[in-house]
Amino acid sequence: MEVETLPLAGALILTPRVFADERGSFLELFSLDRYRECGIGDSFVQDNSSLSRRNVLRGLHGDARMAKLVSVLRGSVYDVIVDVRTTSPTYGQWHGITLTAAAARQIYVPRGFLHGFLTLEDGTVFWYKQSAAYDPECEVGVAWDDADLGIEWPLGKEAAILSPRDAANPPLRSLRDRNKLAPP
């Protein structure tokens, strides 16, 4: 597996080895030992998957208790992480990358980050592991189009398709409970 560091400390891009032949391909999505060798010591407790049509934007969501390992199983997304660790020198900075099923890359999202993605194709299947069970009381939502963050989503002239909850998320600076952003 190839491991690359991202400009936001602790975040990684992982590229598992894909074995391909005339029958198709095989790859290992997760192996506790292999990921520990890469420095990922989280105990993942929940796997999730979403199916989305083109231009669905999910996020930005965060939970200070939770690290994630994300990947695309079908289609493609523009994936964004935002460092919201209040003591981090890169607080409020974001990084975006296109993930495709064909490339099989994964992003490790450490605790203390927001995460969101925009689907680039119909029928995109997004998969992620979480190091904590979902708890709506612990989740924080931030506006996907927060002008202070300045995320450059590849939408062109098209509109993002959002859930009502994501459409109502506030900007980062308006969050009152900063403790929900800080990892335990």
N, C-alpha and C positions, 0 to 999 in steps of 0.2 A: 504494500500500500504506500502511495505517495502522500506525504504530509507537507502542507505549505502553511506558513503563518500569515495572518491577515494584519493590516495596519492597526487594528484595534486589539490590544493585548488580550491574549487568551483565546481568541477566535481562530479557528483553523479551517482549512479546506483539506478534505481527505478524498483521495481517489483510490478506491479499492481496485484490485486487479480483476479484469474481466477475462474470462476464458471463453473464447468464441471458436466455433467450427461450423461445418456445413449444417449442423442441426439447429444452431442458434447460439445462445450464450448462457453463461452462468457467472454469478458474482456473489460474494459473501457480503450481505448487507450489514451485519454486525457480528463481532466476536469479542466477548469480554476481554480475553487475554490480549488480543491484537490491539484493541483500542486502549487498553491500559499501557501497553508498550509505547503508544503514541502520546501518553501523558493525560489521557482522559480517564479519570478515576471515578466518575459519577456512577451511581447505581441507578440505572434507568428502570422506572416502575410502570410506565404506561406508553403504549404505542398508539398513534392516531394516523388516520388517513383521510384526505379530502379529495373529492372529485369536483372539478370546476370547469366551466366553459371559459372561453377566451375573455380577457379583460376583467376577470374577477380579482379584486384586491382584498386580501385578508390581512388585517393588522392595522396598525402596529400594536402588538400585544406584548406584555411582559409580566413576569412573576419572579420576584427576587429569590424565591426558593428554588427556581427551576433552571436547569441547563437543558439544552435540546441538541439533538442530532437530526438533521433534516436532509431530505433527498427527494428527487423526482423519480417516480416509477414509470410514468407515461407522460409524454408531452414535454413542456418546458415552462419555467417561471423565471421572473426577475426577482431574486431573493435579496432582502435588505435586513441588515442588523444595525442597531443603534446602541452605542454605549451610554447607559444611564446610571453607571456606578458613580455616585455623587462625589467620591474622592478620586476618581480617575482623571489623569491628564487629558484623556480623549473624551471626557463627558460631552454628550450632545453630538458627537461625530458619528457618521454613518458610513457603511460600506455596502455596495450592491454588486451582485454577480449573477450572471445567467446560469441556471442549473438546467440540464437536460437529462432525460432518461438515457439517451445514447452515450453521453459522457460519463454517467454514473458517479459524478462528484457529489460529495456531501459537505455540509457545513456544520461544524461544531459551534454552537452558540452558548457561551458560558452564562452562568448566573449573572444577573445585573444588566442584561441586554433586553432591548425591545426587538421584536422580530415581525416581519411581514413579507408578503410576496404577492406578485401580480402574475396571473397566468397568461402565457403568451400563445396558447393553443387551446382549442376546444378539447374536452376529454382529458385534461391534465389530471394526473393522480399524484398527489403530494403526500409524502410519508414523513412522520417524525416521531422520535422517541423523546420522552420527558423524564427528568430525574425526580419529579414530584407529581402527585396526582392533581388533576385539575381542581381548583377551588376558586369559584368566582369572587370570594372575599379577598383573595390574594392577588388577583389579576389587575393589571393597570392597562388602560388603553390610551393611546396618544394618536392625535390626528395624523393620518397618512400624508396629508398635504401641509403640515406645519411649516410655515414660511421660515421660521428660525432654523429648522433642520435643513430645509432646502433639498430634499431628496429628489433626484432626477428620475422619476418613473418613466419608462419608455412607452408612453401612451400615445404620443403624437396628438392628433386632434380628436381622438376617441375618448369617451368618458369611462372612468373606472366604474365597475359594478360592485357596490358595497352593501353590506348588511346595514340595517338601520342603526344598530349599535356602533359599528365602526364609523359610520357617517357622522355620528354625534360625538366622537372622541374629542377631548380638548387638546390644545397645544401643550407641549411638554412644560413650558414655564408656568402654566396655570395649575399644575398638580399641587394640591395642598399637602398631601401626605407623602413627603419624600422618603419616609421610612419604607414604603412599599417598593421603592426602587432599589434600595441598598440590599445587597446579598447578606444573608445571615452570617 
